[in-house]
C-alpha cells in the first residue's frame, strides 16, 4: 500500500525523468505533486484522522509549519510549485504549454529544499512519542485549517 511519502517520492523521480527527457511541462507538474504529497505526509503523521487531508494544497499545509518554525520561505516555494498544477494541466486563461528550462530548474531547486525539510521533519516525527506529537496541536488542521 502506498503512503503519501512513498507516492511523493515517486512523483519526485518522475519529475526528474521528465526534466531529463525535455518534458518540462510534466516535470514541473510532478514537482508540484511531490510538494503536495510530501506536505500531506507530514500532516498525516501529526493528525492521521484529518478529514480533509486529500483536498488540502501544499502551500496551505506548509504555511502551518512556516508559521510555527520558519519565516515564510517554505510557503513561497510551495506556492511557486502549486502555480503549475492548474496552469499545466487544465485549459483556461492561465494555461501554459511552454515551460522553459529556468522554470524547471527553479522547480527542482524548490522541490529539493522541500524534500530536505520533509525528510528532516518525518524523521523527527518517526521517533516522537504520542505526547510529543499531541503537543504539536498548533500544527493540526483542526486549529490551523478550521475554515477549510
C-alpha positions as CSV (number, residue, x, y, z in Angstrom):
1,X,0.0,0.0,0.0
2,X,1.3,3.4,-0.9
3,X,1.8,6.2,1.6
4,X,1.7,9.9,0.9
5,X,5.5,9.9,1.3
6,X,6.2,6.9,-1.0
7,X,3.9,8.4,-3.6
8,X,5.6,11.8,-3.2
9,X,9.0,10.2,-3.9
10,X,7.6,8.5,-7.0
11,X,6.4,11.9,-8.2
12,X,9.8,13.4,-7.5
13,X,11.5,10.6,-9.5
14,X,9.0,11.1,-12.3
15,X,9.7,14.8,-12.3
16,X,13.4,14.2,-12.7
17,X,12.8,11.7,-15.6
18,X,10.5,14.2,-17.3
19,X,13.1,17.0,-16.9
20,X,15.9,14.8,-18.2
21,X,13.6,13.9,-21.2
22,X,12.9,17.5,-22.0
23,X,9.3,17.3,-20.9
24,X,9.3,20.5,-18.9
25,X,5.6,20.9,-18.5
26,X,5.3,17.4,-17.0
27,X,8.4,17.9,-14.8
28,X,7.0,21.0,-13.1
29,X,3.6,19.2,-12.6
30,X,5.3,16.3,-10.9
31,X,7.4,18.6,-8.7
32,X,4.2,20.2,-7.7
33,X,2.6,16.8,-6.9
34,X,5.7,15.9,-4.9
35,X,5.4,19.1,-2.8
36,X,1.8,18.5,-2.1
37,X,2.0,14.8,-1.2
38,X,5.1,15.4,0.9
39,X,3.3,18.1,2.9
40,X,0.4,15.7,3.4
41,X,2.8,13.0,4.6
42,X,3.8,15.4,7.4
43,X,0.3,16.3,8.3
44,X,-0.8,12.7,8.3
45,X,1.8,11.9,10.9
46,X,0.6,14.7,13.1
47,X,-3.1,14.3,12.6
48,X,-4.0,10.9,10.9
49,X,-7.7,11.5,11.4
50,X,-7.8,14.7,9.4
51,X,-11.0,14.6,7.3
52,X,-9.9,16.9,4.5
53,X,-6.3,15.7,4.1
54,X,-6.9,14.7,0.4
55,X,-8.2,18.2,-0.6
56,X,-5.5,20.3,1.1
57,X,-2.9,22.0,-1.1
58,X,0.8,22.0,-0.3
59,X,1.1,25.7,0.4
60,X,-1.8,25.5,2.9
61,X,-0.1,22.7,4.8
62,X,3.3,24.2,4.7
63,X,2.0,27.5,5.8
64,X,1.1,26.0,9.1
65,X,4.7,24.7,9.5
66,X,6.1,28.1,8.4
67,X,4.0,29.9,11.0
68,X,5.5,27.7,13.7
69,X,9.1,27.2,12.6
70,X,10.1,29.4,9.7
71,X,9.7,32.9,8.2
72,X,7.5,32.1,5.2
73,X,10.3,30.8,3.0
74,X,8.9,27.3,2.6
75,X,5.4,28.6,1.8
76,X,6.8,30.7,-1.0
77,X,8.4,27.7,-2.6
78,X,5.3,25.6,-2.3
79,X,3.2,28.4,-3.7
80,X,5.6,28.6,-6.7
81,X,5.2,24.9,-7.3
82,X,1.5,24.9,-6.8
83,X,1.1,27.5,-9.5
84,X,2.0,24.8,-12.0
85,X,-0.9,22.5,-11.1
86,X,-3.7,24.1,-13.0
87,X,-1.5,26.1,-15.4
88,X,0.0,23.0,-16.9
89,X,-2.9,20.5,-16.6
90,X,-6.2,22.4,-17.4
91,X,-7.2,24.6,-20.2
92,X,-8.1,28.2,-19.4
93,X,-6.8,31.7,-19.1
94,X,-3.6,30.7,-17.4
95,X,-2.8,27.5,-19.4
96,X,0.9,27.2,-20.1
97,X,2.2,24.8,-22.7
98,X,5.8,26.0,-22.9
99,X,7.8,25.8,-19.6
100,X,11.4,27.0,-20.0
101,X,14.4,25.3,-18.5
102,X,14.8,28.1,-15.9
103,X,11.3,27.4,-14.5
104,X,12.1,23.6,-14.4
105,X,15.4,24.3,-12.6
106,X,13.7,26.6,-10.1
107,X,11.0,23.9,-9.5
108,X,13.8,21.4,-8.9
109,X,15.6,23.7,-6.5
110,X,12.4,24.4,-4.5
111,X,11.4,20.7,-4.6
112,X,14.9,19.8,-3.2
113,X,14.6,22.3,-0.4
114,X,11.1,21.0,0.5
115,X,12.4,17.4,0.2
116,X,15.2,18.1,2.7
117,X,12.7,19.7,5.1
118,X,10.2,16.8,4.7
119,X,12.8,14.2,5.4
120,X,14.1,16.0,8.5
121,X,10.6,16.5,9.9
122,X,9.4,13.0,9.1
123,X,12.5,11.6,10.8
124,X,11.7,13.6,13.9
125,X,8.1,12.5,13.9
126,X,9.1,8.8,13.5
127,X,10.9,8.9,16.8
128,X,8.4,11.3,18.6
129,X,6.2,10.0,21.3
130,X,2.4,10.3,21.2
131,X,2.7,13.1,23.8
132,X,5.2,15.0,21.7
133,X,3.1,14.7,18.6
134,X,0.0,15.8,20.5
135,X,2.0,18.9,21.7
136,X,2.1,19.9,18.0
137,X,-1.6,20.8,18.2
138,X,-1.0,24.2,16.8
139,X,0.0,22.4,13.6
140,X,-3.1,20.2,13.5
141,X,-5.6,21.2,10.8
142,X,-8.3,21.5,13.4
143,X,-6.7,24.6,14.7
144,X,-4.8,25.8,11.5
145,X,-7.3,25.0,8.8
146,X,-10.6,25.4,10.6
147,X,-12.0,27.4,7.5
148,X,-11.1,24.6,5.0
